Amino acid sequence: MGVGLAQNELSQGHRAYFNTGGLGLLIGDGRLSYAPERAFEAYYAMALTTTLAMSLNYQHVENLAYNRDRGPADFFAARMHVDF
């Protein structure tokens, strides 16, 4: 079991660039309504057998792409791992 918190921010230079309409690989909303991107994640991993494991994951993200007009968003995942 594990949990994590993260907060990501842009430098003043990057904020100014995106605020003037600059585009990036993952960011580019024109006049950026800037806010730090925040995330929470929790997961639980369990061994089903000696060769099979499963994990469940939940993520909550606020201000996606540093834009307070986006989100929040919730992500759920399940993963299987098999050893041969």
Distance bins in CASP14 RR format, pairs under 12 A and 6 or more apart:
PFRMAT RR
TARGET T0000
AUTHOR 0000-0000-0000
RMODE 2
METHOD distances of the structure
MODEL  1
1 41 0 0 0 0 0 1 0 0 0 0 0
1 42 1 0 0 1 0 0 0 0 0 0 0
1 43 1 0 0 1 0 0 0 0 0 0 0
1 44 1 0 1 0 0 0 0 0 0 0 0
1 45 1 0 0 1 0 0 0 0 0 0 0
1 46 0 0 0 0 1 0 0 0 0 0 0
1 55 0 0 0 0 1 0 0 0 0 0 0
1 56 0 0 0 0 1 0 0 0 0 0 0
1 57 0 0 0 0 0 1 0 0 0 0 0
1 58 0 0 0 0 0 1 0 0 0 0 0
2 40 0 0 0 0 0 1 0 0 0 0 0
2 41 0 0 0 0 1 0 0 0 0 0 0
2 42 1 0 0 1 0 0 0 0 0 0 0
2 43 1 0 1 0 0 0 0 0 0 0 0
2 44 1 0 0 1 0 0 0 0 0 0 0
2 45 0 0 0 0 1 0 0 0 0 0 0
2 55 0 0 0 0 0 1 0 0 0 0 0
2 56 0 0 0 0 0 1 0 0 0 0 0
2 57 0 0 0 0 1 0 0 0 0 0 0
2 58 0 0 0 0 0 1 0 0 0 0 0
3 39 0 0 0 0 0 1 0 0 0 0 0
3 40 1 0 0 1 0 0 0 0 0 0 0
3 41 1 0 0 1 0 0 0 0 0 0 0
3 42 1 0 1 0 0 0 0 0 0 0 0
3 43 1 0 0 1 0 0 0 0 0 0 0
3 44 0 0 0 0 0 1 0 0 0 0 0
3 57 0 0 0 0 0 1 0 0 0 0 0
3 58 0 0 0 0 1 0 0 0 0 0 0
3 59 0 0 0 0 0 1 0 0 0 0 0
3 60 0 0 0 0 0 1 0 0 0 0 0
4 38 0 0 0 0 0 1 0 0 0 0 0
4 39 0 0 0 0 1 0 0 0 0 0 0
4 40 1 0 0 1 0 0 0 0 0 0 0
4 41 1 0 1 0 0 0 0 0 0 0 0
4 42 1 0 0 1 0 0 0 0 0 0 0
4 43 0 0 0 0 1 0 0 0 0 0 0
4 57 0 0 0 0 0 1 0 0 0 0 0
4 58 0 0 0 0 0 1 0 0 0 0 0
4 59 0 0 0 0 1 0 0 0 0 0 0
4 60 0 0 0 0 0 1 0 0 0 0 0
5 37 0 0 0 0 0 1 0 0 0 0 0
5 38 1 0 0 1 0 0 0 0 0 0 0
5 39 1 0 0 1 0 0 0 0 0 0 0
5 40 1 0 1 0 0 0 0 0 0 0 0
5 41 1 0 0 1 0 0 0 0 0 0 0
5 42 0 0 0 0 0 1 0 0 0 0 0
5 59 0 0 0 0 0 1 0 0 0 0 0
5 60 0 0 0 0 0 1 0 0 0 0 0
5 61 0 0 0 0 0 1 0 0 0 0 0
5 62 0 0 0 0 0 1 0 0 0 0 0
6 36 0 0 0 0 1 0 0 0 0 0 0
6 37 0 0 0 0 1 0 0 0 0 0 0
6 38 1 0 0 1 0 0 0 0 0 0 0
6 39 1 0 1 0 0 0 0 0 0 0 0
6 40 0 0 0 0 1 0 0 0 0 0 0
6 41 1 0 0 1 0 0 0 0 0 0 0
6 59 0 0 0 0 1 0 0 0 0 0 0
6 60 0 0 0 0 0 1 0 0 0 0 0
6 61 0 0 0 0 1 0 0 0 0 0 0
6 62 0 0 0 0 0 1 0 0 0 0 0
6 63 0 0 0 0 0 1 0 0 0 0 0
7 35 0 0 0 0 0 1 0 0 0 0 0
7 36 1 0 1 0 0 0 0 0 0 0 0
7 37 1 0 0 1 0 0 0 0 0 0 0
7 38 1 0 1 0 0 0 0 0 0 0 0
7 39 1 0 0 1 0 0 0 0 0 0 0
7 40 0 0 0 0 0 1 0 0 0 0 0
7 61 0 0 0 0 0 1 0 0 0 0 0
7 62 0 0 0 0 1 0 0 0 0 0 0
7 63 0 0 0 0 1 0 0 0 0 0 0
7 66 0 0 0 0 0 1 0 0 0 0 0
8 14 0 0 0 0 0 1 0 0 0 0 0
8 26 0 0 0 0 0 1 0 0 0 0 0
8 27 0 0 0 0 0 1 0 0 0 0 0
8 34 0 0 0 0 0 1 0 0 0 0 0
8 35 0 0 0 0 0 1 0 0 0 0 0
8 36 1 0 0 1 0 0 0 0 0 0 0
8 37 1 0 1 0 0 0 0 0 0 0 0
8 38 1 0 0 1 0 0 0 0 0 0 0
8 39 1 0 0 1 0 0 0 0 0 0 0
8 61 0 0 0 0 0 1 0 0 0 0 0
8 62 0 0 0 0 0 1 0 0 0 0 0
8 63 0 0 0 0 1 0 0 0 0 0 0
8 64 0 0 0 0 0 1 0 0 0 0 0
8 65 0 0 0 0 0 1 0 0 0 0 0
8 66 1 0 0 1 0 0 0 0 0 0 0
9 15 0 0 0 0 1 0 0 0 0 0 0
9 34 0 0 0 0 1 0 0 0 0 0 0
9 35 0 0 0 0 1 0 0 0 0 0 0
9 36 1 0 1 0 0 0 0 0 0 0 0
9 37 1 0 0 1 0 0 0 0 0 0 0
9 38 0 0 0 0 1 0 0 0 0 0 0
9 63 0 0 0 0 0 1 0 0 0 0 0
9 66 1 0 0 1 0 0 0 0 0 0 0
10 16 0 0 0 0 1 0 0 0 0 0 0
10 17 0 0 0 0 1 0 0 0 0 0 0
10 18 1 0 0 1 0 0 0 0 0 0 0
10 19 0 0 0 0 1 0 0 0 0 0 0
10 24 0 0 0 0 0 1 0 0 0 0 0
10 26 0 0 0 0 0 1 0 0 0 0 0
10 27 0 0 0 0 1 0 0 0 0 0 0
10 28 0 0 0 0 0 1 0 0 0 0 0
10 32 0 0 0 0 1 0 0 0 0 0 0
10 34 1 0 0 1 0 0 0 0 0 0 0
10 35 0 0 0 0 0 1 0 0 0 0 0
10 36 0 0 0 0 1 0 0 0 0 0 0
10 37 0 0 0 0 1 0 0 0 0 0 0
10 63 0 0 0 0 0 1 0 0 0 0 0
10 65 0 0 0 0 0 1 0 0 0 0 0
10 66 1 0 1 0 0 0 0 0 0 0 0
10 67 0 0 0 0 0 1 0 0 0 0 0
11 17 0 0 0 0 1 0 0 0 0 0 0
11 18 0 0 0 0 0 1 0 0 0 0 0
11 34 0 0 0 0 0 1 0 0 0 0 0
11 66 0 0 0 0 0 1 0 0 0 0 0
12 18 0 0 0 0 0 1 0 0 0 0 0
12 19 0 0 0 0 0 1 0 0 0 0 0
12 34 0 0 0 0 0 1 0 0 0 0 0
13 19 0 0 0 0 1 0 0 0 0 0 0
13 20 0 0 0 0 0 1 0 0 0 0 0
13 22 0 0 0 0 0 1 0 0 0 0 0
13 32 0 0 0 0 0 1 0 0 0 0 0
13 34 0 0 0 0 0 1 0 0 0 0 0
14 20 0 0 0 0 0 1 0 0 0 0 0
14 21 0 0 0 0 0 1 0 0 0 0 0
14 22 0 0 0 0 1 0 0 0 0 0 0
14 23 0 0 0 0 0 1 0 0 0 0 0
14 24 0 0 0 0 1 0 0 0 0 0 0
14 27 0 0 0 0 1 0 0 0 0 0 0
14 28 0 0 0 0 0 1 0 0 0 0 0
14 32 0 0 0 0 1 0 0 0 0 0 0
14 34 0 0 0 0 1 0 0 0 0 0 0
14 65 0 0 0 0 0 1 0 0 0 0 0
14 66 0 0 0 0 1 0 0 0 0 0 0
15 21 0 0 0 0 0 1 0 0 0 0 0
15 22 0 0 0 0 0 1 0 0 0 0 0
15 27 0 0 0 0 0 1 0 0 0 0 0
15 31 0 0 0 0 0 1 0 0 0 0 0
15 32 1 0 0 1 0 0 0 0 0 0 0
15 33 0 0 0 0 0 1 0 0 0 0 0
15 34 1 0 1 0 0 0 0 0 0 0 0
15 35 0 0 0 0 0 1 0 0 0 0 0
15 36 0 0 0 0 0 1 0 0 0 0 0
15 66 0 0 0 0 1 0 0 0 0 0 0
15 67 0 0 0 0 0 1 0 0 0 0 0
16 22 0 0 0 0 1 0 0 0 0 0 0
16 31 0 0 0 0 0 1 0 0 0 0 0
16 32 0 0 0 0 1 0 0 0 0 0 0
16 34 0 0 0 0 0 1 0 0 0 0 0
17 23 0 0 0 0 1 0 0 0 0 0 0
17 24 0 0 0 0 1 0 0 0 0 0 0
17 27 0 0 0 0 1 0 0 0 0 0 0
17 28 0 0 0 0 1 0 0 0 0 0 0
17 30 0 0 0 0 0 1 0 0 0 0 0
17 31 0 0 0 0 0 1 0 0 0 0 0
17 32 0 0 0 0 1 0 0 0 0 0 0
17 34 0 0 0 0 0 1 0 0 0 0 0
17 66 0 0 0 0 0 1 0 0 0 0 0
18 24 1 0 0 1 0 0 0 0 0 0 0
18 26 0 0 0 0 0 1 0 0 0 0 0
18 27 1 0 0 1 0 0 0 0 0 0 0
18 28 1 0 0 1 0 0 0 0 0 0 0
18 29 1 0 0 1 0 0 0 0 0 0 0
18 30 1 0 0 1 0 0 0 0 0 0 0
18 31 0 0 0 0 1 0 0 0 0 0 0
18 32 1 0 1 0 0 0 0 0 0 0 0
18 33 0 0 0 0 0 1 0 0 0 0 0
18 34 1 0 0 1 0 0 0 0 0 0 0
18 65 0 0 0 0 1 0 0 0 0 0 0
18 66 1 0 0 1 0 0 0 0 0 0 0
18 67 0 0 0 0 1 0 0 0 0 0 0
19 27 0 0 0 0 0 1 0 0 0 0 0
19 28 0 0 0 0 0 1 0 0 0 0 0
19 29 0 0 0 0 1 0 0 0 0 0 0
19 30 1 0 0 1 0 0 0 0 0 0 0
19 31 1 0 0 1 0 0 0 0 0 0 0
19 32 1 0 1 0 0 0 0 0 0 0 0
19 33 0 0 0 0 1 0 0 0 0 0 0
19 34 1 0 0 1 0 0 0 0 0 0 0
19 66 0 0 0 0 0 1 0 0 0 0 0
19 67 0 0 0 0 0 1 0 0 0 0 0
20 28 0 0 0 0 0 1 0 0 0 0 0
20 29 0 0 0 0 0 1 0 0 0 0 0
20 30 0 0 0 0 1 0 0 0 0 0 0
20 31 0 0 0 0 1 0 0 0 0 0 0
20 32 0 0 0 0 1 0 0 0 0 0 0
21 27 0 0 0 0 0 1 0 0 0 0 0
21 28 1 0 0 1 0 0 0 0 0 0 0
21 29 0 0 0 0 1 0 0 0 0 0 0
21 30 1 0 1 0 0 0 0 0 0 0 0
21 31 1 0 0 1 0 0 0 0 0 0 0
21 32 1 0 0 1 0 0 0 0 0 0 0
22 28 1 0 0 1 0 0 0 0 0 0 0
22 29 0 0 0 0 1 0 0 0 0 0 0
22 30 1 0 0 1 0 0 0 0 0 0 0
22 31 0 0 0 0 1 0 0 0 0 0 0
22 32 0 0 0 0 1 0 0 0 0 0 0
23 29 0 0 0 0 1 0 0 0 0 0 0
23 30 0 0 0 0 1 0 0 0 0 0 0
23 32 0 0 0 0 0 1 0 0 0 0 0
23 65 0 0 0 0 0 1 0 0 0 0 0
24 30 0 0 0 0 0 1 0 0 0 0 0
24 32 0 0 0 0 0 1 0 0 0 0 0
24 65 0 0 0 0 1 0 0 0 0 0 0
24 66 0 0 0 0 0 1 0 0 0 0 0
25 65 0 0 0 0 0 1 0 0 0 0 0
26 37 0 0 0 0 0 1 0 0 0 0 0
26 64 0 0 0 0 1 0 0 0 0 0 0
26 65 1 0 0 1 0 0 0 0 0 0 0
26 66 0 0 0 0 1 0 0 0 0 0 0
26 67 0 0 0 0 0 1 0 0 0 0 0
26 70 0 0 0 0 0 1 0 0 0 0 0
27 34 0 0 0 0 0 1 0 0 0 0 0
27 37 0 0 0 0 1 0 0 0 0 0 0
27 63 0 0 0 0 0 1 0 0 0 0 0
27 64 0 0 0 0 1 0 0 0 0 0 0
27 65 1 0 1 0 0 0 0 0 0 0 0
27 66 1 0 0 1 0 0 0 0 0 0 0
27 67 1 0 0 1 0 0 0 0 0 0 0
27 70 0 0 0 0 0 1 0 0 0 0 0
28 34 0 0 0 0 0 1 0 0 0 0 0
28 64 0 0 0 0 0 1 0 0 0 0 0
28 65 1 0 0 1 0 0 0 0 0 0 0
28 66 0 0 0 0 1 0 0 0 0 0 0
28 67 0 0 0 0 1 0 0 0 0 0 0
28 70 0 0 0 0 0 1 0 0 0 0 0
29 35 0 0 0 0 0 1 0 0 0 0 0
29 63 0 0 0 0 0 1 0 0 0 0 0
29 64 0 0 0 0 0 1 0 0 0 0 0
29 65 1 0 0 1 0 0 0 0 0 0 0
29 66 0 0 0 0 1 0 0 0 0 0 0
29 67 1 0 1 0 0 0 0 0 0 0 0
29 68 0 0 0 0 0 1 0 0 0 0 0
29 69 1 0 0 1 0 0 0 0 0 0 0
29 70 1 0 0 1 0 0 0 0 0 0 0
30 65 0 0 0 0 0 1 0 0 0 0 0
30 66 0 0 0 0 0 1 0 0 0 0 0
30 67 0 0 0 0 1 0 0 0 0 0 0
30 69 0 0 0 0 0 1 0 0 0 0 0
31 67 0 0 0 0 0 1 0 0 0 0 0
31 69 0 0 0 0 0 1 0 0 0 0 0
32 63 0 0 0 0 0 1 0 0 0 0 0
32 64 0 0 0 0 0 1 0 0 0 0 0
32 65 0 0 0 0 1 0 0 0 0 0 0
32 66 1 0 0 1 0 0 0 0 0 0 0
32 67 1 0 1 0 0 0 0 0 0 0 0
32 68 0 0 0 0 1 0 0 0 0 0 0
32 69 0 0 0 0 1 0 0 0 0 0 0
32 70 0 0 0 0 0 1 0 0 0 0 0
33 63 0 0 0 0 1 0 0 0 0 0 0
33 64 0 0 0 0 0 1 0 0 0 0 0
33 65 0 0 0 0 0 1 0 0 0 0 0
33 66 0 0 0 0 1 0 0 0 0 0 0
33 67 1 0 1 0 0 0 0 0 0 0 0
33 68 1 0 1 0 0 0 0 0 0 0 0
33 69 1 0 1 0 0 0 0 0 0 0 0
33 70 0 0 0 0 1 0 0 0 0 0 0
33 71 0 0 0 0 0 1 0 0 0 0 0
34 63 0 0 0 0 1 0 0 0 0 0 0
34 65 0 0 0 0 0 1 0 0 0 0 0
34 66 1 0 1 0 0 0 0 0 0 0 0
34 67 1 0 0 1 0 0 0 0 0 0 0
34 68 1 0 0 1 0 0 0 0 0 0 0
34 69 0 0 0 0 0 1 0 0 0 0 0
34 70 0 0 0 0 0 1 0 0 0 0 0
35 61 0 0 0 0 0 1 0 0 0 0 0
35 62 1 0 0 1 0 0 0 0 0 0 0
35 63 1 0 1 0 0 0 0 0 0 0 0
35 64 0 0 0 0 1 0 0 0 0 0 0
35 65 0 0 0 0 0 1 0 0 0 0 0
35 66 1 0 0 1 0 0 0 0 0 0 0
35 67 1 0 0 1 0 0 0 0 0 0 0
35 68 1 1 0 0 0 0 0 0 0 0 0
35 69 0 0 0 0 1 0 0 0 0 0 0
35 70 0 0 0 0 1 0 0 0 0 0 0
35 71 0 0 0 0 0 1 0 0 0 0 0
35 72 0 0 0 0 0 1 0 0 0 0 0
36 61 0 0 0 0 0 1 0 0 0 0 0
36 62 0 0 0 0 1 0 0 0 0 0 0
36 63 1 0 0 1 0 0 0 0 0 0 0
36 64 0 0 0 0 0 1 0 0 0 0 0
36 65 0 0 0 0 0 1 0 0 0 0 0
36 66 1 0 0 1 0 0 0 0 0 0 0
36 67 0 0 0 0 0 1 0 0 0 0 0
36 68 0 0 0 0 1 0 0 0 0 0 0
37 60 0 0 0 0 0 1 0 0 0 0 0
37 61 1 0 0 1 0 0 0 0 0 0 0
37 62 1 0 0 1 0 0 0 0 0 0 0
37 63 1 0 1 0 0 0 0 0 0 0 0
37 64 1 0 0 1 0 0 0 0 0 0 0
37 65 1 0 0 1 0 0 0 0 0 0 0
37 66 1 0 1 0 0 0 0 0 0 0 0
37 67 0 0 0 0 1 0 0 0 0 0 0
37 68 0 0 0 0 1 0 0 0 0 0 0
37 70 0 0 0 0 1 0 0 0 0 0 0
37 71 0 0 0 0 0 1 0 0 0 0 0
37 72 0 0 0 0 0 1 0 0 0 0 0
37 73 0 0 0 0 0 1 0 0 0 0 0
38 59 0 0 0 0 0 1 0 0 0 0 0
38 60 0 0 0 0 1 0 0 0 0 0 0
38 61 1 0 0 1 0 0 0 0 0 0 0
38 62 1 0 1 0 0 0 0 0 0 0 0
38 63 1 0 0 1 0 0 0 0 0 0 0
38 64 0 0 0 0 1 0 0 0 0 0 0
38 66 0 0 0 0 0 1 0 0 0 0 0
38 68 0 0 0 0 0 1 0 0 0 0 0
38 71 0 0 0 0 0 1 0 0 0 0 0
38 72 0 0 0 0 1 0 0 0 0 0 0
38 73 0 0 0 0 0 1 0 0 0 0 0
39 58 0 0 0 0 0 1 0 0 0 0 0
39 59 1 0 0 1 0 0 0 0 0 0 0
39 60 1 0 0 1 0 0 0 0 0 0 0
39 61 1 0 1 0 0 0 0 0 0 0 0
39 62 1 0 0 1 0 0 0 0 0 0 0
39 63 0 0 0 0 1 0 0 0 0 0 0
39 64 0 0 0 0 1 0 0 0 0 0 0
39 71 0 0 0 0 0 1 0 0 0 0 0
39 72 0 0 0 0 1 0 0 0 0 0 0
39 73 0 0 0 0 1 0 0 0 0 0 0
39 74 0 0 0 0 0 1 0 0 0 0 0
39 75 0 0 0 0 1 0 0 0 0 0 0
40 57 0 0 0 0 0 1 0 0 0 0 0
40 58 0 0 0 0 1 0 0 0 0 0 0
40 59 1 0 0 1 0 0 0 0 0 0 0
40 60 1 0 1 0 0 0 0 0 0 0 0
40 61 0 0 0 0 1 0 0 0 0 0 0
40 62 0 0 0 0 1 0 0 0 0 0 0
40 72 0 0 0 0 1 0 0 0 0 0 0
40 73 0 0 0 0 0 1 0 0 0 0 0
40 74 0 0 0 0 1 0 0 0 0 0 0
40 75 0 0 0 0 0 1 0 0 0 0 0
41 55 0 0 0 0 0 1 0 0 0 0 0
41 56 0 0 0 0 0 1 0 0 0 0 0
41 57 1 0 0 1 0 0 0 0 0 0 0
41 58 1 0 0 1 0 0 0 0 0 0 0
41 59 1 0 1 0 0 0 0 0 0 0 0
41 60 1 0 0 1 0 0 0 0 0 0 0
41 61 0 0 0 0 1 0 0 0 0 0 0
41 74 0 0 0 0 0 1 0 0 0 0 0
41 75 0 0 0 0 1 0 0 0 0 0 0
41 76 0 0 0 0 0 1 0 0 0 0 0
41 77 0 0 0 0 0 1 0 0 0 0 0
42 55 0 0 0 0 0 1 0 0 0 0 0
42 56 0 0 0 0 1 0 0 0 0 0 0
42 57 1 0 0 1 0 0 0 0 0 0 0
42 58 1 0 1 0 0 0 0 0 0 0 0
42 59 0 0 0 0 1 0 0 0 0 0 0
42 60 0 0 0 0 1 0 0 0 0 0 0
42 74 0 0 0 0 0 1 0 0 0 0 0
42 75 0 0 0 0 0 1 0 0 0 0 0
42 76 0 0 0 0 0 1 0 0 0 0 0
42 77 0 0 0 0 0 1 0 0 0 0 0
43 53 0 0 0 0 0 1 0 0 0 0 0
43 54 0 0 0 0 0 1 0 0 0 0 0
43 55 1 0 1 0 0 0 0 0 0 0 0
43 56 1 0 0 1 0 0 0 0 0 0 0
43 57 1 0 1 0 0 0 0 0 0 0 0
43 58 1 0 0 1 0 0 0 0 0 0 0
43 59 0 0 0 0 1 0 0 0 0 0 0
43 75 0 0 0 0 0 1 0 0 0 0 0
43 76 0 0 0 0 0 1 0 0 0 0 0
43 77 0 0 0 0 1 0 0 0 0 0 0
43 78 0 0 0 0 0 1 0 0 0 0 0
43 79 0 0 0 0 1 0 0 0 0 0 0
44 53 0 0 0 0 0 1 0 0 0 0 0
44 54 0 0 0 0 1 0 0 0 0 0 0
44 55 1 0 0 1 0 0 0 0 0 0 0
44 56 1 0 1 0 0 0 0 0 0 0 0
44 57 0 0 0 0 1 0 0 0 0 0 0
44 58 0 0 0 0 1 0 0 0 0 0 0
44 77 0 0 0 0 0 1 0 0 0 0 0
44 78 0 0 0 0 0 1 0 0 0 0 0
44 79 0 0 0 0 0 1 0 0 0 0 0
45 52 0 0 0 0 0 1 0 0 0 0 0
45 53 1 0 0 1 0 0 0 0 0 0 0
45 54 1 0 0 1 0 0 0 0 0 0 0
45 55 1 1 0 0 0 0 0 0 0 0 0
45 56 0 0 0 0 1 0 0 0 0 0 0
45 57 0 0 0 0 1 0 0 0 0 0 0
45 77 0 0 0 0 0 1 0 0 0 0 0
45 78 0 0 0 0 0 1 0 0 0 0 0
45 79 0 0 0 0 1 0 0 0 0 0 0
45 80 0 0 0 0 0 1 0 0 0 0 0
45 81 0 0 0 0 1 0 0 0 0 0 0
46 52 0 0 0 0 1 0 0 0 0 0 0
46 53 1 0 0 1 0 0 0 0 0 0 0
46 54 1 0 1 0 0 0 0 0 0 0 0
46 55 1 0 0 1 0 0 0 0 0 0 0
46 56 0 0 0 0 1 0 0 0 0 0 0
46 78 0 0 0 0 0 1 0 0 0 0 0
46 79 0 0 0 0 0 1 0 0 0 0 0
46 80 0 0 0 0 0 1 0 0 0 0 0
46 81 0 0 0 0 0 1 0 0 0 0 0
47 53 1 0 1 0 0 0 0 0 0 0 0
47 54 0 0 0 0 1 0 0 0 0 0 0
47 55 0 0 0 0 0 1 0 0 0 0 0
47 80 0 0 0 0 0 1 0 0 0 0 0
47 81 0 0 0 0 1 0 0 0 0 0 0
47 82 0 0 0 0 0 1 0 0 0 0 0
47 83 0 0 0 0 0 1 0 0 0 0 0
48 54 1 0 1 0 0 0 0 0 0 0 0
48 55 0 0 0 0 0 1 0 0 0 0 0
48 80 0 0 0 0 1 0 0 0 0 0 0
48 81 0 0 0 0 1 0 0 0 0 0 0
48 82 0 0 0 0 1 0 0 0 0 0 0
48 83 0 0 0 0 0 1 0 0 0 0 0
49 80 0 0 0 0 0 1 0 0 0 0 0
49 81 0 0 0 0 0 1 0 0 0 0 0
49 82 0 0 0 0 1 0 0 0 0 0 0
49 83 0 0 0 0 1 0 0 0 0 0 0
50 82 0 0 0 0 0 1 0 0 0 0 0
50 83 1 0 0 1 0 0 0 0 0 0 0
51 80 0 0 0 0 0 1 0 0 0 0 0
51 81 0 0 0 0 1 0 0 0 0 0 0
51 82 1 0 0 1 0 0 0 0 0 0 0
51 83 1 0 1 0 0 0 0 0 0 0 0
51 84 1 0 0 1 0 0 0 0 0 0 0
52 79 0 0 0 0 0 1 0 0 0 0 0
52 80 1 0 0 1 0 0 0 0 0 0 0
52 81 1 0 0 1 0 0 0 0 0 0 0
52 82 1 0 1 0 0 0 0 0 0 0 0
52 83 1 0 0 1 0 0 0 0 0 0 0
52 84 0 0 0 0 0 1 0 0 0 0 0
53 78 0 0 0 0 0 1 0 0 0 0 0
53 79 0 0 0 0 1 0 0 0 0 0 0
53 80 1 0 0 1 0 0 0 0 0 0 0
53 81 1 0 1 0 0 0 0 0 0 0 0
53 82 0 0 0 0 1 0 0 0 0 0 0
53 83 0 0 0 0 1 0 0 0 0 0 0
54 77 0 0 0 0 0 1 0 0 0 0 0
54 78 1 0 0 1 0 0 0 0 0 0 0
54 79 1 0 0 1 0 0 0 0 0 0 0
54 80 1 0 1 0 0 0 0 0 0 0 0
54 81 1 0 0 1 0 0 0 0 0 0 0
54 82 0 0 0 0 0 1 0 0 0 0 0
55 76 0 0 0 0 0 1 0 0 0 0 0
55 77 0 0 0 0 1 0 0 0 0 0 0
55 78 1 0 0 1 0 0 0 0 0 0 0
55 79 1 0 1 0 0 0 0 0 0 0 0
55 80 0 0 0 0 1 0 0 0 0 0 0
55 81 1 0 0 1 0 0 0 0 0 0 0
56 75 0 0 0 0 0 1 0 0 0 0 0
56 76 1 0 0 1 0 0 0 0 0 0 0
56 77 1 0 0 1 0 0 0 0 0 0 0
56 78 1 0 1 0 0 0 0 0 0 0 0
56 79 0 0 0 0 1 0 0 0 0 0 0
56 80 0 0 0 0 0 1 0 0 0 0 0
57 74 0 0 0 0 0 1 0 0 0 0 0
57 75 1 0 0 1 0 0 0 0 0 0 0
57 76 1 0 0 1 0 0 0 0 0 0 0
57 77 1 0 1 0 0 0 0 0 0 0 0
57 78 1 0 0 1 0 0 0 0 0 0 0
57 79 1 0 0 1 0 0 0 0 0 0 0
58 73 0 0 0 0 0 1 0 0 0 0 0
58 74 1 0 0 1 0 0 0 0 0 0 0
58 75 1 0 0 1 0 0 0 0 0 0 0
58 76 1 0 1 0 0 0 0 0 0 0 0
58 77 1 0 0 1 0 0 0 0 0 0 0
58 78 0 0 0 0 0 1 0 0 0 0 0
59 72 0 0 0 0 0 1 0 0 0 0 0
59 73 0 0 0 0 1 0 0 0 0 0 0
59 74 1 0 0 1 0 0 0 0 0 0 0
59 75 1 0 1 0 0 0 0 0 0 0 0
59 76 0 0 0 0 1 0 0 0 0 0 0
59 77 1 0 0 1 0 0 0 0 0 0 0
60 71 0 0 0 0 1 0 0 0 0 0 0
60 72 1 0 0 1 0 0 0 0 0 0 0
60 73 1 0 0 1 0 0 0 0 0 0 0
60 74 1 0 1 0 0 0 0 0 0 0 0
60 75 1 0 0 1 0 0 0 0 0 0 0
60 76 0 0 0 0 0 1 0 0 0 0 0
61 67 0 0 0 0 0 1 0 0 0 0 0
61 70 0 0 0 0 1 0 0 0 0 0 0
61 71 1 0 0 1 0 0 0 0 0 0 0
61 72 1 0 0 1 0 0 0 0 0 0 0
61 73 1 0 1 0 0 0 0 0 0 0 0
61 74 1 0 0 1 0 0 0 0 0 0 0
61 75 1 0 0 1 0 0 0 0 0 0 0
62 68 0 0 0 0 1 0 0 0 0 0 0
62 69 0 0 0 0 0 1 0 0 0 0 0
62 70 0 0 0 0 1 0 0 0 0 0 0
62 71 1 0 0 1 0 0 0 0 0 0 0
62 72 1 0 1 0 0 0 0 0 0 0 0
62 73 0 0 0 0 1 0 0 0 0 0 0
62 74 0 0 0 0 0 1 0 0 0 0 0
63 69 0 0 0 0 1 0 0 0 0 0 0
63 70 1 0 0 1 0 0 0 0 0 0 0
63 71 1 0 0 1 0 0 0 0 0 0 0
63 72 1 0 0 1 0 0 0 0 0 0 0
63 73 0 0 0 0 0 1 0 0 0 0 0
64 70 1 0 1 0 0 0 0 0 0 0 0
64 71 1 0 1 0 0 0 0 0 0 0 0
64 72 1 0 0 1 0 0 0 0 0 0 0
64 73 1 0 1 0 0 0 0 0 0 0 0
64 74 0 0 0 0 0 1 0 0 0 0 0
64 75 0 0 0 0 0 1 0 0 0 0 0
65 71 0 0 0 0 1 0 0 0 0 0 0
65 73 0 0 0 0 0 1 0 0 0 0 0
67 73 0 0 0 0 0 1 0 0 0 0 0
END
